[in-house]
Amino acid sequence: MLRKMTFVSMGIFFLLLISTMVVVNSYRPRVMVLHSYSPKYIWTREVDKGIHRALKGQDWVDVRFHYMATKFHRTKAHFRRAQTRAHQAIAQFKPDIVIAIDDNAQRLVAKEYVGRTDIQIIYAGVNGSIDPYGYTNAPNVTGIVERKPLVALKEVLPLLTNQKIETIRTIYLAEKSHSTRKDAAFLAKFDWSPMTYQGHHRVQTFDAWKKIVESAPEKADFLLVSGYRALRRVAKDPKSVIKPKEIMRWTEKHSKIPVIGLNQFNAADGAAFAIGVSPYEQGETPVKLALEILNKSVPAGEIKDRYPNEYVIAVRKGASERRNLTIPKIFKAFAVATESYFP
């Protein structure tokens, strides 16, 4: 009899424990991280590192990740499916806050929730203006934009080759994508003086890329590169996408002028030097904004939008030495500390 009562008591205890957990979880604020891309993309993985860093010790928040995978699958049909699945995930999870990372998440999904009182939107990784998404002055929107660190780049370039700043000419090369279109516009508007900016080239195929690399020395001293993960061997064949390391290693080998990446991963792929926006900051900041919204019980629109304050430096040791680039020791130390110093 005593044994039977013990089992009954244990059963009641576990039932109450499970019920309590269900009740507690039902009251946990819900945050959905909506990524434009997938964890296969190094930028997304690094942003996630920043997100997890900021979430440390915040178990009281229920966080779910959804990846739209629109970097490597870029057909209209895939975009429609990704858009539908993201809306379905939001409807099922019913988040209090959606953290939307990179432009596709904004234009395909998050902008549809502008003005809602039940969902707050926090954007990150937006390359251009937030106006097209209806975010400006929206009562339920705040976030952090992504901007290439061109001021820092201007300071760094003369150091790398001991060249007088007024003699330096730059040119920008990238794939054709929504992000690089925004980046090209930003570079075009930037005040490069006393340097000379020679404009940009956005291409779709590796052959077109090669031609620009080979002709760049005629009018530039530095070749600036960013995105190329959607470059194809055949323009109309989405399955002919080339591995990024193959592209960058060819570029570094055949370019007669230094190749400077505008993303951390460019050096990881093979470029001699890179200086880019911090993916960690793009992950940490929206989480901090989300926690502020939840702790203060205020709408997102009452929190000021953020601009990047951090950037990362990445160095490819072998390539930089072959080009006789002068990499300041403090840059090397910073790259080592951030695991961005490659052999």
N, C-alpha and C positions, 0 to 999 in steps of 0.2 A: 504493500500500500504506500509506504513511504517513497519507494522507488518510483511508483507511478506518479505521485504528487510532484516529485522532483522533475520528472520529464515534462509534466504539464507546466510547471513553473518556468522551466527553461524555454518551453515553446512560447509561453506568453511573453517572456523577456525578449526573445528574438523577434517576435511579432511586433512588440512595441518599439524595438530598436529600428526595425525596417520602416515602420510607420513614421517614426521620428525623422529618419533620414530622408524619406520621401517628402515630408512636410518641409524640412529645412531646405532641401534642394529646390522645391517649388518656389521658395522665396528668395533664392539666390539671384542676383541680377545677372542677366544673360548678355554676353557680348559675342558677336560673330565677327571673325576676321575674314574678310572677303578678298581673296587674292586674284588679281588679273591673270597671273601665270601659275606655274606649278613648281613643286620643290625641285624639279629637274633643272630649273633655271637658277644659277648661282646667286643672282641678285635676290630672288625670293627666299632662298635658304638663309642668306645673310640678314635680310629683314626679319625673318622669323627668329633669328638669334637675339636681335634687339627686343622683339616682342616678349620672348620667354624671359629675358633678363629683367624686363620691367614688371613681369607678372610674378616674379619670385616672391613668395610670402603672401600672395593675394588669392588664397584658396577660397575666399568667400565669394569670388566671382566665377560664374560658370562660362567658360570660354570655348568656343567651337571654331574650327578652321574650315573654310571652303575654298577650293582652288578651281578657277575657271579654265586654266590651261589654254590661254589664247595666244601664247607666244609661238609655239611650234605648229599649232593647228589654226590656220588663219583663213579658212574658207568661210563664206557667209553662212553656210549651213551649220558649221561648228559654232560660230558666234551665236546663232539663234538658239542652238541646243544649250550652250553654256549659259546664256541669258535666262532661259526657261528654268534650268536646273538651279541656278542661283536664287531666283525668285521663289522656287519651291522650297529650297532649303531655309530661306528666311521665313516663309509662311509656316513651316513645320516647327522651327526652333523658337520663333517669336522673340527675337532678341530685343533688348532695350536699346542697345547700341550696335550699329554696324560700322566696323572699321574697314574702309574700302582702300585697298592698296593698288596704286598705279592707275593709269587713265582708263583702261578698258572696264575696270570695275565701276568707275564713275559713270561713264557714258552709256554702258549697257544695263546697269542695275541701280546703283545708289541714287542717281538723280531722280529716279521715280518716287523716292520717299521724301523729297524736299517738301517742307511744310507740314509733315505729319507730327502729331503730338506724342504718338506712341513709340516712335523710333527716332533716335538721335544718330546723326551721321558724322563720322570723323574720317576725313580723307587724308591720304599720304601718297607720296610718289607722283604727284601731279606735275607734269613737265611744263605745261603752259598755264594759261589763265583758268581760273575756276568759273569764270562767267558763263561759258557754254553749258555748264551743268546746273546753272541756276543757284549756285552756292552763295554768291555774293549777297550779304545781308540776310541770308535765310535764317529763320529763327531756330532751326534744329541742326545747324551745320557748323563745324569748325574743323581745323586740321593743320597739316604742314605740307607745303609745296616742295617739289624737288627742283633744285636749280644747280646746274653745273658750276663748280667753284672757279669761275673765270678770273676773279680778282687774284686768287691764290695762284692760279696758273700763270698769270701775267708776271707775278713776282718770281716764280720758279724758273721759267724758261731761260732767262739770261744767265742763271746760275749753272745750268746744265752744260752749256758750251762756252761760257765766258764770252758770249757775243753781246755787243752793245744792243741795248733794247730797241733803239730806233732803227736798227737794221734788220730786225727779226720779222719774218713773214710766215704766216700760218695758213693752213688750209684744212678743211674738215671733210672727212669721209665717213659715210655710214650706210647702212641698209635703208630700204624704204619701209618705214613703219610709222605709226601714229606718234610714238615717242620721239623718234629722231626728227620728224617734221617739226615738232615743238622745240626740240633742242636746236635745230638749225635756225629757227626764227630767233631764239634767244641769243645765239652766237652772233647773228647778223645785227642785232640791236645793241650789242655790248660795245662799250667804248674801248677799243683796242689800242688807241694811241698811247705812246708813240710807235707801237708796233703796227704792222699792216696785216689785216685779215683779208685773205684772198677768196673768201667765199666757201661754199660747200658743194659737195657732190653726194647725192643719195642714189644708190643703185640697187638693182634687184638680183643680179647674177655675179658669180665669182669672176667671170671673164671681164665684166665691166669694172669690177673692183680692181682687178689687176692692172687694167689700162690706166686708171687714175693713179695708182701707186707708182707706176713706171713714169708717168708724166709729171707727177707732183714736184720733183726737184727743179723743174723749169721755172716755177713761180713761188716756191715756198722753201723755208728752212726747217720747218717742223710739220709733220703730218699728224693731225689730230684725228683720233678714231674713237668711236663709241660702240654702237650696236651693230652686230653682223650675224646674229644667230639665226636669221631667217634667209640668209643668202642661199641662192640655189645655183645648181649647175645649168638647169634649164628653166627659163623664166616661167613657163606655163605648167611646170611640173612641181607641185608642192612636196612631192616625195623625194625630190632631188636636193633637199637641204644639206648643206655641208657642215661637218663637225667644226665648231668654232676654233679649236686649237690648230686644225689644219690651216684655216684662214689666217690666223694671226702669226703662225710660224712661217708661212709663206711670205706674209707681209714684212715681217721683221727681217727675213733673209734677203728679200729683193729690194726693199726700199733703200734708196741712197741717202735719205735724210732720216733723222730720228723719228721714231713712231711713239707718240705720246697718247696714252689712253685717257679717256674721260670717265672711265669706270674702273673700279678696283679690279674687276675680273679680267680686264684687258691684259694686265701684267701676268695674271695667273695663266692666261692663254699663251703668253709669249712676248708681249710688248716689253720694251726695255724699261719703261717708266709709266706710271699712271697716277693721276690725281683725280679723285672723284668724290661725289656726294657720299656721305656716310650712310650705308644701308642700315646700320645699327640705330642711328638717330631716327631714320624713317620708320623704324619699328618701335623704338622706345617711346618716342614722343606721343603717338596716338594712344598708346596704352595709358600714359600719364594723364592725357586729356580725358580719357574715359573714366579713370579713377577720380579725377577732379569733378566730373559731371555727377558721378554716383555719390561721392562723399558730400558734395555741396547741394545735391538735389536741384541743380540748375540746368536749364536747356543749353545745348551746345552753342547756340547763337550768342550767348552772353560771355563766351570765352574767346579771347582774341586768337586769331589765326597765327600760326608760327611760320618763321622762315628758318632755313638751315643755318646752324652755327658751326657745324662740324664737317670735316672732310677727312678722307683717308688717303694715304700715300702707299703705293705699291711699287716694288722694285724687282726687276728680273736681273739678277746679278750678272749672268753670262752675257746677255744681250747688251746691258749697259756698259760693261767693260769692253766689249767688242767695238762699241761706238765711241769709246773714250768719253763717256758722259761724266761730268763732275757731280757726283751725288753727295751732298753735304752729309756728314756723319749723323747729324740729328735726324735727317730723313731716313737713313738706314736704320737707326735705332727705333724710330717710330714704326717703320715697316715691320721690323722684327717683332716689336711688342704687339702689333695687331695681326701677327701671323700672315703678313703680306710681303715677306721677303723671300723670293723664290730663287733657286739655284740657276 
